[in-house]
Every structure is written in C-alpha cells, then in structure tokens.
Amino acid sequence: MPVSIFIQTLNEEANLPGLLESVSWADDIVVLDSLSSDRTREISEAAGARWFERAYDGRGNHQNWAMENIEFKHRWVFYLDADERMTPELRTEIEAIAGEWDSGSRSDANNDPVAYYCGRKNIYKGRWLKHAMPPGNIMRFFQPPKIRFARDANPVPIVDGEVGYLRKHFIHYNFSKGIHEWIERHNRYSTYEANETMKALAENPVRIGNLFSSDRNTRRLELKNISFRMPCRPLLKFFYMYVLGRGFLDGRAGWTYCRLQAMYEYMIVLKVRELKNPGQVAADRGEGGTRYGG
C-alpha cells in the first residue's frame, strides 16, 4: 500500500464514512480539517486517520500548508474531498505507479512524472453527467515536495518536474448535501473566481501559442484565460456545455446542471463588474449619486 490519502474537510459527517470506506485499504490517511463543529473528527479518528486542523484561508493556501507541514508516510499522495470516492480500478493504477518508484524502475533521473492529473465521474440525480460535465483533468496524485498550488479557488498546480495523466477516474457526488448547499458553495466560489478574474486580466496576457501546446492542461488553462475577456460568458458557457458538449444527452439532469453552471458564471460576471466599479456599490447603499423623493 505505497500511497498516502489526503482529505480536506469541513463539517463532513454525512459524506466522510463513504469516502473512508473507499480508501480503507490505505495505511496512511490524513485529514486536514477547517475547524468542523460536527462529528468529522470523531469519524476520522475512528477510521484510523491522522488529524490536522487550521482555519481555512483559500484552497491554494490550505493545500500548500499541508504540503509544507504534514509528513506523509509515503512518497506518493492521492487527494480526495469528502464527497468523492476512490474506485478499485484507480487504486490499482496509482499503486502500480507508486510501486514502480519504490522499486527504482521510475525515477527523477528518467524524467518520469512526479504528479498526475486525474478525471472524475460527476454524479447528479443518480446519473453520471458524462457529457454535461465530462471527467476533465484535476491534479490529485503527486509527490508533496514537488508541488505547490496557486489561486484561492480551483487551484492551479505548480509542479517541479514532469506531469502525467491517469487513465482511471474517481467518483464525485457533487450534490451530496442538496441543491441549497451547492448554491451556497458556488456563491463563495464565485467570489474567489471574480477576484482571480481581476488578477488574470491585469497580470496574465493572452498567449495564443499555449493553445497549441502539447500539454492538454496548458491548452485548457489558456482557453479559460481567453474566456475571462469574452462577452456573454453565461450564455457561451451554456452553449458550450449543453450544445457543443452534448449535455442534452444526459437528459433532465444535464439540462439542469448546464443551467446551474450558466447561473454560476453569471454570478462571477456580476461580481467582476462590482470590482471594476466600486462606486456603483456605494451608490446602491445610497452614498452619493442621485437622490430620490423629496
């Protein structure tokens, strides 16, 4: 079992048992908690997990703290959230990679990947959103000394070495706490994304050459950078997901999910407008500007 499991939590007593069961084979499970007030700690420690906690200060900062301050038992770490599940097929794949490093058949000297992107199967209404939300690439399997993360939301990995792509996927129950929690969570995420959009507009000029990179994630990030500058982003996102991405093939679940994502994009757009025009926020508080009545 040459892989450590890293989990981040905040009040996850409902989701955590299912995740811990899916990784019960691991002999090193590490939980980094953001000051939960429910039974998250009790459940974690009952399963034999090591417990760490600190106040949450953004996903990138939180993950970097773990990489710098937690001593994992194994060279390789796989990261999961409480609403996600490891699969037997993915376990087999990551253990094989870690085992090859332990045996010496893979190494830094051979320029073998020191971090891997992984896809996930996103579930909504009991259905895999195969088209509306395809697996994608998320950095989840890595050697802690070789990686750091940037951005408060949807962190971008900074890897000291080569990267690879896993073939198997894990499972993501994105709506496990209900639609109300999803909306509350994405309201927070949209604030992070609005701030990151402002940073990108100021600091990250478009680099067309990245669209032709041999690395698929570099191409994806450049497309996202370009999207920050496009008009009608909510409508374009819906069209991209539902029509071009064939989200309609996922039935009613796909229709609903694509609309939710368009709504999320609109929240980001509105918050960016506020950041660009703070005077409007003051006016909406009745500070200066036009007076009515009298």
C-alpha positions in Angstrom: 0.0 0.0 0.0 2.6 2.6 -1.1 0.1 5.6 -1.3 -1.0 8.1 1.3 -4.5 9.5 1.2 -5.0 13.2 1.8 -8.6 14.5 2.7 -9.8 18.1 3.3 -13.0 18.5 5.4 -15.4 21.0 6.9 -18.5 19.5 8.6 -18.5 16.3 6.6 -20.0 13.8 9.0 -22.5 12.7 6.3 -20.1 12.3 3.4 -17.0 11.1 5.2 -17.9 7.5 6.1 -18.4 6.6 2.4 -15.1 8.1 1.4 -13.2 6.5 4.3 -14.7 3.1 3.3 -13.5 3.5 -0.3 -9.9 4.1 1.0 -9.9 1.7 3.9 -7.1 -0.2 2.2 -4.7 2.7 2.8 -2.3 2.6 5.8 -1.8 6.3 5.9 -5.0 8.5 5.8 -4.5 12.2 6.6 -7.4 14.6 7.3 -6.9 18.4 7.2 -9.9 20.0 8.7 -11.2 23.6 8.6 -12.5 23.7 12.2 -15.5 21.5 11.9 -18.3 21.7 14.5 -19.9 18.3 13.8 -18.6 14.7 14.2 -16.0 14.9 11.4 -13.1 14.4 13.8 -14.7 11.5 15.6 -15.4 9.7 12.4 -12.0 10.3 11.0 -10.1 9.1 14.1 -12.4 6.1 14.4 -11.2 5.1 10.9 -7.5 5.4 12.0 -6.9 8.7 10.1 -4.3 11.2 11.3 -6.0 14.6 12.2 -4.8 18.1 11.5 -6.8 21.3 11.6 -6.4 25.0 10.8 -8.6 27.9 9.7 -9.4 27.9 6.0 -7.7 30.7 4.1 -8.3 29.6 0.4 -7.9 26.3 -1.3 -4.4 27.0 -2.6 -3.1 28.3 0.8 -4.7 25.4 2.6 -3.2 22.8 0.3 0.2 24.4 0.4 0.2 24.4 4.2 -0.4 20.6 4.0 2.4 20.1 1.5 4.8 22.0 3.7 3.8 20.9 7.2 2.4 17.4 7.1 4.8 14.5 6.9 3.1 11.8 4.8 4.2 8.2 5.3 4.6 7.5 1.6 6.3 9.3 -1.3 3.0 9.4 -3.3 -0.2 11.1 -2.1 -3.7 11.0 -3.6 -6.0 13.8 -2.6 -9.8 13.4 -2.2 -12.7 15.6 -0.9 -15.3 14.0 1.4 -17.9 13.9 -1.4 -15.6 11.8 -3.6 -14.9 8.1 -3.7 -11.9 6.1 -4.8 -12.5 3.2 -7.2 -10.8 -0.2 -7.3 -9.6 0.5 -10.8 -8.0 3.8 -9.9 -6.4 2.3 -6.8 -4.8 -0.4 -8.9 -3.4 2.2 -11.3 -1.9 4.6 -8.6 -0.4 1.7 -6.6 1.3 0.4 -9.7 2.9 3.8 -10.3 4.0 4.3 -6.7 5.3 0.7 -6.6 7.5 1.3 -9.7 9.0 4.4 -8.0 9.7 2.4 -4.8 11.4 -0.4 -6.9 13.5 2.2 -8.8 12.1 1.4 -12.2 10.8 5.0 -12.3 12.8 8.0 -11.0 13.6 11.7 -11.4 16.7 10.6 -13.4 14.4 9.1 -16.0 12.3 12.3 -16.1 9.2 10.3 -15.1 6.1 12.2 -14.0 6.2 13.4 -10.4 2.5 14.5 -10.5 -0.6 13.2 -12.3 -3.9 14.7 -13.4 -7.0 12.6 -12.8 -10.5 12.7 -14.1 -13.7 12.2 -12.1 -17.2 11.0 -12.8 -19.6 13.6 -11.6 -23.0 12.4 -10.4 -26.2 14.3 -10.3 -29.7 12.9 -9.7 -28.1 9.4 -9.6 -26.7 9.8 -13.1 -23.2 10.3 -14.4 -23.0 13.6 -16.2 -20.9 12.1 -18.9 -21.4 14.9 -21.4 -22.5 17.9 -19.4 -19.6 17.6 -17.0 -17.0 15.2 -18.5 -14.2 13.9 -16.3 -11.7 16.7 -17.1 -8.2 16.8 -15.6 -7.6 17.7 -11.9 -4.3 17.5 -10.1 -4.8 14.8 -7.5 -1.8 12.4 -7.4 1.6 13.8 -6.6 4.8 13.8 -4.6 4.3 16.6 -1.9 7.9 18.1 -2.2 7.4 18.5 -6.0 4.2 20.5 -6.0 2.6 23.8 -4.8 -0.7 25.4 -5.6 -1.8 28.9 -6.8 -5.2 30.5 -6.7 -7.8 30.5 -3.9 -10.4 28.6 -5.9 -9.8 25.8 -8.4 -6.1 25.9 -7.6 -3.5 25.7 -10.4 -0.7 23.3 -9.7 2.9 24.4 -10.0 5.0 21.2 -10.5 8.7 20.8 -10.2 9.1 18.1 -12.8 7.1 16.3 -15.4 3.3 15.7 -15.2 1.3 12.7 -16.4 -2.4 11.7 -16.8 -4.1 8.8 -15.1 -6.5 6.6 -17.2 -9.0 5.7 -14.5 -11.4 8.0 -12.7 -12.8 8.6 -9.2 -16.4 9.3 -8.3 -17.7 12.8 -7.3 -21.1 13.2 -5.6 -21.2 17.0 -6.2 -24.8 17.4 -4.9 -24.5 15.1 -1.8 -25.7 17.9 0.5 -28.5 19.1 -1.7 -29.0 21.9 -4.1 -29.1 24.6 -1.4 -25.6 23.7 -0.3 -24.4 23.6 -3.9 -25.7 27.2 -4.4 -24.2 28.4 -1.2 -20.8 26.9 -2.0 -20.8 28.3 -5.5 -21.7 31.7 -4.2 -18.4 31.5 -2.2 -16.6 30.1 -5.2 -17.8 32.9 -7.5 -16.3 35.5 -5.2 -12.9 33.7 -5.4 -13.3 33.4 -9.2 -14.2 37.1 -9.6 -11.0 38.1 -7.7 -8.9 35.6 -9.8 -10.5 37.0 -12.9 -9.4 40.5 -12.0 -5.9 39.2 -11.4 -5.8 37.4 -14.7 -7.0 40.5 -16.6 -4.2 42.5 -15.0 -1.4 40.0 -14.9 -1.9 37.3 -17.5 -2.0 38.4 -21.1 -3.4 36.0 -23.7 -0.7 33.7 -25.1 -2.1 32.2 -28.3 0.8 29.8 -28.5 -0.4 28.0 -25.4 -3.5 26.9 -27.4 -1.1 24.7 -29.5 0.8 23.3 -26.5 1.4 19.5 -26.4 0.1 19.5 -22.9 -3.7 19.4 -22.7 -3.9 21.2 -19.4 -1.9 24.1 -20.7 -4.4 24.4 -23.6 -7.3 24.3 -21.1 -5.9 27.0 -18.9 -5.3 29.3 -21.8 -8.8 28.8 -23.1 -10.0 29.8 -19.6 -7.8 32.9 -19.7 -9.3 33.9 -23.0 -12.8 33.3 -21.6 -12.2 36.0 -19.0 -12.2 38.5 -21.8 -15.3 37.3 -23.7 -18.7 38.9 -23.7 -21.9 36.9 -22.9 -20.0 34.4 -20.8 -23.0 32.7 -19.1 -24.7 32.1 -22.5 -21.5 30.9 -24.1 -20.9 28.5 -21.2 -24.4 27.1 -21.5 -24.0 26.7 -25.3 -20.6 25.1 -24.9 -21.7 22.6 -22.2 -25.2 21.8 -23.5 -24.9 22.0 -27.3 -21.2 21.6 -28.2 -20.5 19.3 -25.2 -23.8 17.4 -25.9 -25.0 17.9 -22.4 -28.5 17.2 -23.8 -27.6 13.5 -23.9 -27.6 13.5 -20.1 -31.4 14.1 -20.1 -33.0 16.3 -17.5 -30.0 16.1 -15.2 -27.8 17.5 -18.0 -30.3 20.3 -18.7 -30.5 21.3 -15.1 -26.7 21.1 -14.5 -25.9 23.2 -17.5 -28.3 25.9 -16.4 -26.8 25.9 -12.9 -23.3 26.4 -14.4 -24.5 29.3 -16.5 -26.0 30.8 -13.4 -22.7 30.3 -11.6 -20.9 32.1 -14.5 -23.3 35.0 -14.3 -22.6 35.4 -10.6 -18.9 35.7 -11.4 -19.6 38.2 -14.1 -21.7 40.4 -11.8 -19.0 40.3 -9.1 -16.3 41.3 -11.6 -18.5 44.3 -12.6 -18.7 45.3 -8.9 -14.9 45.0 -8.5 -14.4 47.1 -11.6 -16.9 49.8 -10.5 -16.8 50.0 -6.6 -18.6 53.4 -6.9 -21.7 51.6 -8.1 -21.8 49.5 -4.8 -21.6 52.7 -2.8 -24.4 54.2 -4.9 -26.5 51.1 -4.2 -26.0 51.9 -0.5 -27.4 55.4 -1.1 -24.0 57.0 -0.7 -23.8 59.9 -3.1 -25.2 59.8 -6.6 -28.9 60.5 -7.5 -31.3 61.2 -4.7 -35.0 60.2 -5.0 -38.1 61.5 -3.3 -38.5 64.9 -1.6 
